[in-house]
Amino acid sequence: MSWAAVCGATLFALAYFVSIVVVALSGYWDAVALKHFPTVIGLPSAALAALFVVLVLRTVAGAVEFRVLGFELKGATGPIVMWVVCFLSIAFAINLLWDHHYTP
């Protein structure tokens, strides 16, 4: 059943990507990307930056393990929680530094 879910999600993502490309050919995404640049470009970049930080820490220091409020996070939960914390902090910084009143 898990393979069926993976295949279904892959087909959905592929169909979604194809529909985005078809709409992009008409030039619709140009205005959206300019108006919502932090969302369209910033958040995916934040996700990649957070992934980079977690992978570099894992490579340099070994497995990511830490304790927070009495919880001991090790194994797969350490990198996942670290990624979420990094992503949220980068997204918050983008929100904090972006000029919300700017109109091109």
Beta strands, then each sheet from edge to edge (+ up, - down):
strand 1: 66-68
strand 2: 71-73
sheet 1: 1+ 2-
end
